[in-house]
Amino acid sequence: MVNLLYVLVIALVLVTGFLFGAANQQHVELDLLFVQYQLRLVDVAVSFLILGLVSGIVLMLLFRLGRRFKKRKQPSSSTS
């Protein structure tokens, strides 16, 4: 249930960003090494938001996966 709430909040933020972006047509120049792009400001902002969201989810999953493998490696401490 909590995960659904997170997804809804993120979707609401993205939709709000797109709605404000539709009203704002300001262009910015984005320089990436040897490539130069002319994009709308909202496109750049949403791109970085999605990039941050995806990288955060990937890091969270890697952290959880690492913790599961650590628990499996530890021998059970049973005294007999």
C-alpha positions as CSV (number, residue, x, y, z in Angstrom):
1,M,0.0,0.0,0.0
2,V,2.8,2.4,0.8
3,N,4.6,1.6,-2.5
4,L,1.4,2.5,-4.3
5,L,1.4,5.8,-2.4
6,Y,5.0,6.5,-3.5
7,V,4.2,5.8,-7.1
8,L,1.1,8.1,-7.0
9,V,3.1,10.9,-5.5
10,I,5.9,10.6,-8.1
11,A,3.3,10.4,-10.9
12,L,1.6,13.5,-9.5
13,V,5.0,15.4,-9.5
14,L,5.7,14.4,-13.1
15,V,2.2,15.4,-14.3
16,T,2.5,18.7,-12.5
17,G,5.9,19.3,-14.1
18,F,4.5,18.5,-17.6
19,L,1.6,20.9,-17.1
20,F,3.8,23.7,-16.0
21,G,6.2,22.9,-18.8
22,A,3.4,23.2,-21.4
23,A,3.0,26.8,-20.3
24,N,6.7,27.6,-20.2
25,Q,8.4,27.3,-23.6
26,Q,11.8,28.7,-22.5
27,H,14.7,26.9,-24.3
28,V,18.1,26.2,-22.7
29,E,21.3,25.1,-24.3
30,L,22.7,21.9,-22.9
31,D,26.4,21.1,-23.5
32,L,27.4,17.4,-23.1
33,L,31.1,17.0,-23.9
34,F,31.1,17.4,-27.7
35,V,27.4,17.5,-28.3
36,Q,25.1,20.6,-27.9
37,Y,21.4,20.3,-27.5
38,Q,18.7,23.0,-27.5
39,L,15.9,21.7,-25.2
40,R,13.0,23.2,-23.3
41,L,13.7,23.8,-19.6
42,V,11.0,21.5,-18.4
43,D,12.4,18.6,-20.6
44,V,15.8,19.0,-18.9
45,A,14.2,19.1,-15.4
46,V,12.0,16.1,-16.0
47,S,15.0,14.2,-17.5
48,F,17.1,14.8,-14.4
49,L,14.2,13.9,-12.2
50,I,13.6,10.6,-13.9
51,L,17.4,9.9,-13.9
52,G,17.6,10.5,-10.2
53,L,14.5,8.4,-9.5
54,V,15.8,5.4,-11.6
55,S,19.3,5.6,-10.1
56,G,17.8,5.8,-6.6
57,I,15.7,2.7,-7.2
58,V,18.7,0.8,-8.6
59,L,20.9,1.7,-5.6
60,M,18.1,0.7,-3.2
61,L,17.7,-2.7,-4.9
62,L,21.5,-3.3,-4.9
63,F,21.6,-2.5,-1.2
64,R,18.8,-4.9,-0.4
65,L,20.3,-7.6,-2.5
66,G,23.7,-7.1,-0.7
67,R,22.0,-7.4,2.7
68,R,20.2,-10.6,1.7
69,F,23.5,-12.2,0.6
70,K,25.2,-11.2,3.8
71,K,22.5,-12.8,5.9
72,R,22.8,-16.1,3.9
73,K,26.6,-16.2,4.3
74,Q,26.5,-15.9,8.1
75,P,26.5,-19.3,9.7
76,S,23.7,-20.0,12.1
77,S,25.0,-19.7,15.7
78,S,23.6,-22.8,17.3
79,T,25.4,-24.1,20.3
80,S,25.0,-27.9,20.9
